[in-house]
Amino acid sequence: MRGRVVVGVYGSFGSLTALHAAHAEARAREAELWVVLAWQPPLAGPGARGGGGGTALLTASREAAVERLREVLDTAFGGAPAGVTLAGLAVRGTPGAALVGAVRDSGDLLVVGTGPRGPLLRVLRPSVSRYCLRRAPCPVLAVPPGPLRADLDAVRRRIVWRRPLDAGDLLRRAA
């Protein structure tokens, strides 16, 4: 096997798209696929006091992250993915730091999902893909959202603005 392909997931459409792109890259490179889910315990943000809870809270948070990782992999592949060696990691930390920390050397490939980010989201949550592009010691593949994401965003906008949905238009887009 040559190198590793590291990808971050959390269950969104964008992260599942990135996971499938990472799987294809791992198969093509005959590399291991390392799937990373970053987690943080409740009350672990910048305004939290103390260490983010007791041992029981940390254990429960980690177990929930591991279960979430299993669910994401099951959703994406319906079991073990074919043609690659898979390693799943639930890493305590911010997503960008967890992904960059999972990279072993310059021969690895880091795969991250990208997506549209409004001004409010940019302020509240820094971009994981930008963090990784700036700090990763290896090549980074930034995967844009799939076409389904654009269709879902269009439907959401119509619902928010209370504009009627045309089912025929949705079917034409799918074809």
C-alpha positions as CSV (number, residue, x, y, z in Angstrom):
1,M,0.0,0.0,0.0
2,R,1.1,3.5,-0.8
3,G,0.3,6.3,1.6
4,R,-3.1,7.1,3.1
5,V,-6.1,9.0,2.1
6,V,-7.5,11.0,5.1
7,V,-11.1,12.3,4.9
8,G,-13.3,14.1,7.4
9,V,-16.9,13.3,7.9
10,Y,-19.9,14.2,10.1
11,G,-22.8,13.0,8.1
12,S,-23.8,15.9,5.9
13,F,-24.3,15.5,2.2
14,G,-21.0,17.4,1.6
15,S,-19.1,15.1,3.9
16,L,-20.6,12.0,2.3
17,T,-19.7,13.3,-1.2
18,A,-16.1,13.9,0.1
19,L,-16.1,10.4,1.6
20,H,-17.0,8.8,-1.7
21,A,-14.3,10.9,-3.5
22,A,-11.8,9.8,-0.9
23,H,-12.8,6.1,-1.4
24,A,-12.3,6.4,-5.1
25,E,-8.8,8.0,-4.6
26,A,-7.8,5.3,-2.1
27,R,-8.8,2.6,-4.5
28,A,-6.9,4.3,-7.4
29,R,-3.8,4.8,-5.2
30,E,-4.0,1.4,-3.5
31,A,-3.9,3.4,-0.2
32,E,-5.5,3.0,3.2
33,L,-8.7,5.1,3.8
34,W,-8.7,6.9,7.1
35,V,-12.1,8.4,8.0
36,V,-11.9,11.0,10.7
37,L,-14.9,12.4,12.7
38,A,-13.9,15.2,15.0
39,W,-15.8,15.7,18.2
40,Q,-15.9,18.1,21.2
41,P,-17.6,17.6,24.5
42,P,-20.4,19.9,25.4
43,L,-19.3,23.1,27.0
44,A,-15.9,22.9,25.5
45,G,-16.1,26.1,23.6
46,P,-14.1,29.3,24.2
47,G,-16.5,30.5,26.9
48,A,-16.6,27.3,28.9
49,R,-15.2,27.1,32.4
50,G,-13.3,24.1,33.6
51,G,-12.3,21.1,31.6
52,G,-15.5,20.6,29.6
53,G,-17.3,18.2,32.1
54,G,-16.4,15.2,34.1
55,T,-15.0,11.9,33.0
56,A,-18.5,10.4,32.5
57,L,-19.5,13.3,30.1
58,L,-16.2,12.9,28.2
59,T,-16.8,9.1,27.9
60,A,-20.4,9.6,26.8
61,S,-19.3,12.2,24.2
62,R,-16.6,10.0,22.8
63,E,-19.0,7.0,22.6
64,A,-21.6,9.2,20.8
65,A,-18.9,10.3,18.3
66,V,-17.9,6.7,17.6
67,E,-21.5,5.7,17.1
68,R,-22.0,8.6,14.7
69,L,-18.9,7.5,12.8
70,R,-20.4,4.0,12.5
71,E,-23.7,5.5,11.2
72,V,-21.9,7.6,8.6
73,L,-19.9,4.7,7.3
74,D,-23.0,2.5,7.2
75,T,-24.9,5.2,5.4
76,A,-22.1,5.8,2.9
77,F,-21.2,2.1,2.2
78,G,-23.8,-0.1,3.8
79,G,-21.0,-2.0,5.5
80,A,-17.3,-2.2,4.7
81,P,-16.2,-0.4,1.5
82,A,-14.9,-2.6,-1.2
83,G,-11.3,-2.5,-2.4
84,V,-9.7,-0.5,0.5
85,T,-8.4,-0.9,4.0
86,L,-10.5,1.3,6.2
87,A,-9.6,2.9,9.5
88,G,-12.1,5.0,11.4
89,L,-11.0,7.6,13.9
90,A,-13.1,9.6,16.4
91,V,-10.8,12.4,17.3
92,R,-11.4,15.0,20.1
93,G,-10.7,18.4,18.7
94,T,-11.8,20.9,16.1
95,P,-12.4,19.5,12.7
96,G,-9.5,21.2,10.9
97,A,-7.0,20.4,13.6
98,A,-8.2,16.8,13.8
99,L,-7.8,16.3,10.0
100,V,-4.4,17.9,9.8
101,G,-3.3,16.0,12.8
102,A,-4.3,12.7,11.2
103,V,-2.0,13.2,8.2
104,R,1.2,11.3,8.7
105,D,3.5,12.7,6.0
106,S,3.6,14.5,2.6
107,G,2.7,11.2,0.8
108,D,-0.8,11.3,2.2
109,L,-3.8,12.9,0.6
110,L,-6.3,14.9,2.7
111,V,-9.8,15.1,1.3
112,V,-12.3,17.7,2.5
113,G,-15.7,18.8,1.4
114,T,-16.5,22.3,0.5
115,G,-19.8,24.1,0.2
116,P,-21.6,27.4,0.0
117,R,-21.1,29.5,3.2
118,G,-23.1,32.6,3.9
119,P,-21.6,35.5,5.8
120,L,-23.2,34.5,9.1
121,L,-21.8,31.0,8.9
122,R,-18.3,32.3,8.1
123,V,-18.3,34.3,11.3
124,L,-19.7,31.5,13.5
125,R,-17.7,28.6,12.2
126,P,-14.3,28.9,10.4
127,S,-14.0,27.0,7.1
128,V,-12.5,23.5,7.7
129,S,-11.4,23.3,4.0
130,R,-9.5,26.6,4.2
131,Y,-7.9,25.6,7.5
132,C,-6.7,22.4,5.9
133,L,-5.5,24.0,2.7
134,R,-3.4,26.4,4.7
135,R,-1.9,24.0,7.2
136,A,-1.8,20.4,5.8
137,P,1.7,19.1,5.0
138,C,0.3,17.1,2.1
139,P,-1.9,17.6,-1.0
140,V,-5.5,18.5,-0.2
141,L,-8.4,17.6,-2.5
142,A,-11.3,20.0,-1.9
143,V,-14.5,18.3,-3.1
144,P,-17.4,20.6,-4.1
145,P,-21.0,19.6,-3.1
146,G,-22.9,17.3,-5.4
147,P,-25.7,18.5,-7.7
148,L,-28.3,17.2,-5.2
149,R,-27.1,19.8,-2.7
150,A,-27.9,22.6,-5.1
151,D,-31.4,21.2,-5.7
152,L,-32.0,20.9,-2.0
153,D,-30.9,24.5,-1.4
154,A,-33.2,25.7,-4.1
155,V,-36.2,23.9,-2.5
156,R,-35.3,25.2,0.9
157,R,-35.2,28.8,-0.5
158,R,-38.6,28.4,-2.1
159,I,-40.0,27.1,1.2
160,V,-38.5,29.9,3.2
161,W,-39.8,32.5,0.8
162,R,-43.2,30.7,0.6
163,R,-43.0,30.3,-3.1
164,P,-44.9,27.3,-4.6
165,L,-42.9,24.2,-5.5
166,D,-43.3,22.8,-8.9
167,A,-42.9,19.0,-8.7
168,G,-42.5,18.8,-12.5
169,D,-39.5,21.1,-12.3
170,L,-37.9,18.9,-9.7
171,L,-38.4,15.8,-11.8
172,R,-37.0,17.5,-14.9
173,R,-33.8,18.5,-12.9
174,A,-33.4,14.9,-11.7
175,A,-33.6,13.5,-15.2
